[in-house]
Amino acid sequence: MASVRELKKDIDYLIFEVISDCFVYSNVHPENKSDELTELISDAVEFRNDLIARVNNPDGKDNPKIVKAYYKSVEKDLITGVDKLFERLSTISVKKK
């Protein structure tokens, strides 16, 4: 991890990609406007806000090893969470065909 600032930028970038793909899907398939897509976007925003709050309030501020491990876990949660969001979008797009 380079810095907290870079981690926040990564969070924003990846969540924006999920939301952007949701909007692209809804524009390409306007007949498939669903509540599931709206719920997915809402969940992505909540996930982003949760991660940013976690980054801003690390555990064990006095011990650098604990802080480093904490940020590594946030980074891991970011990757797995974004992957799950993309999987949900994939299932929505397959289900609506």
N, C-alpha and C positions, 0 to 999 in steps of 0.2 A: 504494500500500500504506500503510495507516494505521500499523500496528505489527506487531511479531512476535507479540504476544499475539493480535491479531485474526486473523492468518494461521493460527495454531494453532487458534483457534476455528473458522475456516472449514474447515480440514482435518477436524477432528472432526465438524463438522456434516454436511459432504458425504458423508463415509464412513459416518456413521451413517445417512444417508438411503438409501444403497445397501444396507446391511445390513438396515435396516428394510423396504425393499421386498422383499428376499429372503424375510424371515420372513412378510410379508403374502402373498406368492405361495405359500409352502409351506403356510400356513394355509388359503388359499382353495382350493388344489388339493392336499389331503393325499395323494391317490393318486399324485402325481408327486414323491415324495421322491426326490431324485436325488443322486448323488455330485457332479454338476456344480454344483449349488446350494451344497453344502458347500464345494467347491473355490473357488467365487466368493467366498463369505464369507471364507474363509481368505486369498485373494489380496487382498481389500479391507483386511483387518487388516494384512497385511504391507506393503501400499502405504502405509497410514496411518503405520505405524511408520517406514518409510523416509523419508517426507516430514518427520515430526517430527524425526528424526535430522538430516536435512539442514538444517532450520530452526535447530536448536540448534548447528550447527557450520558457520557461513558461511565462504566463501572470502574472502580479502583483507580481514581485519578492520580493517586500517589505512586503507584507501582507501574512502571512502563511496560513490563511484561504482560500484566493483566490488561492494560489498555490496548496493547497491540493484538492480543488474542481476542479482545472484545470487538475491535474493528474488523478483524478477519472473519469473525462470526457474522457480523453485519453484512460484510461483502458476500459471504456464502449465502446468506438468507436472500440477498438481492438477486443473485443469479438463479437460485432455485425458485424464488417467487415469480420472477419475470418469466421463467420457463413455464411455470404453471399457468400464468396468465395467457401466454401464447398458445398453450395447449387448449385452454378453454375457448379461445377464439377459433382455433382449428376445428374443434368439435361443433361450434355454432355454425361455421361455414359449411361443414360436411352435412350437418343435420338439415340445413335449409335448402339443399340442392334438390 
